[in-house]
Amino acid sequence: MEGQIESAGVHQAVADHPCGVESCGERAAAKVDMREFCLAHFLSVSFEELRASHERLRTAAYDPTAMASFRERSSIWAREAERLAEEARLADPQTKARLMGSLQWISQAGKSLRRSPRAAAAVPVWLRREDPRRTWEEDTWTTTLSRHGAGFVCRHPVDTGGMVVLTRKDKGGRAEARVVYSKLDSEGRRQIGVELIDRDDFWD
């Protein structure tokens, strides 16, 4: 109860301040990274900053400090969004739908980020897609490795979110993995990235 009263007081203080976005005359509704936003700019400016940070992390070298900062920021953003979605004054279904959609994106965004550094390494594997409608297997090799996943050259089309099975040709180990990206490189080869399911010792 005491925590709820304290939280209510903090958010009342935020509401007494103007939105921090220049030229916006609305009152603040949420606070992220010591910046205050009205509801509209919380859902636009603040959320787009979060998406931009996620994209930079996805394409840059693994940085544990930046990763921790993003996770903390997205957690704060999610708490503010959940609070706003529950407030009785926000009866607008469209606004609530945007808040819930943003929360769903945050939940998925954290799963798509690598959890450990990658290193260039070529390990020969059999890559198999086990699906009653579209089963295939091919010989390939890793282009990058991390404790929780790997990157591959793949000759078959693979959907992001799909499941594949990896079998090491050198040691015979087998593991299931989820495809986290699938794209063509500058040479027209399909590059895929996978996240291992419940295995952190597959690559020794």
C-alpha positions in Angstrom: 0.0 0.0 0.0 2.8 2.4 1.0 4.6 1.6 -2.4 1.3 2.4 -4.3 0.9 5.7 -2.5 4.5 6.6 -3.2 4.2 5.7 -6.9 1.0 7.7 -7.2 2.8 10.7 -5.8 5.7 10.4 -8.3 3.3 10.2 -11.2 1.3 13.1 -9.9 4.5 15.1 -9.9 5.2 14.1 -13.5 1.7 15.3 -14.5 2.4 18.7 -13.0 5.3 19.2 -15.5 5.1 20.0 -19.2 6.1 17.6 -21.9 9.9 17.8 -22.5 9.5 17.8 -26.3 10.2 21.2 -27.6 7.1 23.2 -28.7 4.7 20.7 -27.1 2.3 22.4 -24.7 0.8 19.2 -23.3 1.2 18.0 -19.7 3.7 15.2 -19.0 2.2 11.7 -18.6 5.3 9.5 -18.3 9.0 9.7 -17.5 11.8 7.7 -19.2 15.6 8.4 -18.7 14.8 11.5 -16.7 12.8 12.9 -19.6 9.1 13.6 -19.4 6.7 13.0 -22.2 3.0 13.7 -22.9 1.1 10.6 -23.9 1.4 11.3 -27.6 5.2 11.9 -27.5 5.6 8.9 -25.2 4.1 6.7 -27.9 6.0 8.4 -30.8 9.3 10.1 -29.8 10.2 8.0 -26.8 9.1 4.7 -28.5 11.0 5.5 -31.7 14.1 6.2 -29.7 13.7 2.8 -28.1 13.3 1.1 -31.5 16.4 2.9 -32.9 18.5 1.7 -29.9 17.3 -1.9 -30.6 18.2 -1.7 -34.3 21.7 -0.4 -33.4 22.3 -3.2 -31.0 21.1 -5.8 -33.5 23.6 -4.7 -36.1 26.6 -3.7 -34.0 29.2 -5.7 -32.2 28.1 -7.2 -28.9 28.4 -4.6 -26.2 27.3 -5.8 -22.7 27.0 -2.3 -21.3 24.8 -1.1 -24.1 22.8 -4.2 -23.9 22.2 -3.8 -20.2 21.3 -0.1 -20.7 18.7 -1.0 -23.4 17.1 -3.7 -21.2 16.8 -1.3 -18.3 15.4 1.4 -20.4 12.9 -0.9 -22.1 11.8 -2.2 -18.7 11.1 1.3 -17.5 9.2 2.1 -20.7 7.1 -1.0 -20.3 6.2 -0.2 -16.7 5.1 3.3 -17.7 3.1 1.9 -20.6 1.4 -0.7 -18.4 0.5 2.1 -15.9 -0.9 4.3 -18.6 -3.0 1.5 -20.1 -4.6 0.8 -16.7 -5.5 4.4 -16.0 -9.3 5.0 -16.2 -8.8 8.3 -18.0 -7.3 6.5 -20.9 -10.6 5.1 -22.2 -9.7 5.6 -25.8 -9.5 2.0 -27.3 -7.0 3.2 -30.0 -4.6 4.6 -27.5 -4.8 1.4 -25.4 -4.2 -0.7 -28.5 -1.1 1.3 -29.3 0.2 0.9 -25.7 -0.4 -2.9 -25.8 1.1 -3.2 -29.2 4.2 -1.4 -28.0 4.4 -3.7 -25.0 4.3 -6.7 -27.3 7.1 -5.3 -29.4 9.3 -4.8 -26.3 8.7 -8.4 -25.2 9.8 -9.7 -28.6 12.6 -7.2 -29.0 14.5 -8.5 -26.0 14.4 -12.1 -27.4 15.9 -11.0 -30.7 19.1 -9.5 -29.2 22.2 -11.7 -28.8 23.0 -12.7 -25.3 26.8 -13.2 -25.8 29.6 -12.0 -28.1 30.0 -13.5 -31.6 33.2 -14.7 -33.2 34.0 -15.6 -36.7 34.4 -19.4 -36.9 33.7 -22.1 -39.5 32.1 -25.3 -38.0 30.7 -27.8 -40.5 27.0 -28.7 -39.7 24.0 -30.4 -41.2 21.2 -27.9 -41.1 17.7 -29.5 -41.2 14.2 -28.1 -41.4 11.7 -30.6 -40.0 8.3 -29.8 -41.3 5.6 -32.1 -42.7 5.0 -29.7 -45.6 8.6 -28.5 -46.2 11.4 -30.7 -45.0 15.0 -30.3 -46.2 18.5 -30.8 -45.1 21.8 -29.3 -46.3 25.5 -29.3 -45.5 26.7 -25.9 -44.5 29.1 -24.2 -42.1 28.9 -21.5 -39.5 30.1 -18.0 -40.3 29.8 -16.7 -36.7 29.4 -18.4 -33.4 28.2 -17.2 -30.0 27.4 -19.2 -26.8 23.7 -19.0 -27.5 23.6 -19.1 -31.3 25.3 -18.9 -34.7 25.2 -17.5 -38.2 25.1 -19.7 -41.3 25.0 -19.6 -45.1 21.7 -21.4 -46.1 20.6 -22.4 -49.6 16.9 -22.8 -48.6 14.4 -20.1 -47.8 13.8 -19.9 -44.0 11.2 -17.8 -42.2 12.2 -15.7 -39.2 10.8 -17.4 -36.1 11.0 -20.9 -37.8 12.7 -23.9 -36.1 15.7 -25.8 -37.5 17.8 -28.6 -36.2 21.6 -28.4 -36.2 23.9 -31.5 -36.2 27.6 -31.0 -35.8 29.6 -33.0 -38.4 32.7 -33.0 -36.3 31.2 -34.2 -33.0 27.7 -35.4 -33.8 26.0 -33.1 -31.3 22.4 -32.2 -32.1 20.4 -29.1 -31.1 17.2 -27.3 -31.9 17.3 -23.6 -32.8 15.0 -20.7 -33.6 15.7 -18.5 -36.7 16.1 -14.9 -35.6 17.0 -13.4 -39.0 17.1 -14.4 -42.7 18.5 -12.1 -45.4 20.5 -12.1 -48.6 24.0 -10.7 -48.5 25.8 -8.6 -51.1 26.8 -11.8 -53.0 23.2 -13.1 -53.1 23.8 -15.8 -50.5 21.2 -16.3 -47.8 22.5 -15.6 -44.4 20.5 -16.8 -41.4 21.1 -16.3 -37.7 19.7 -18.8 -35.1 19.3 -18.9 -31.3 19.9 -22.2 -29.6 17.0 -23.6 -27.6 18.0 -24.5 -24.0 21.6 -25.2 -24.9 24.7 -23.1 -24.0 27.3 -25.8 -24.5 26.7 -26.8 -28.1 29.9 -25.1 -29.4 32.1 -26.1 -26.5 
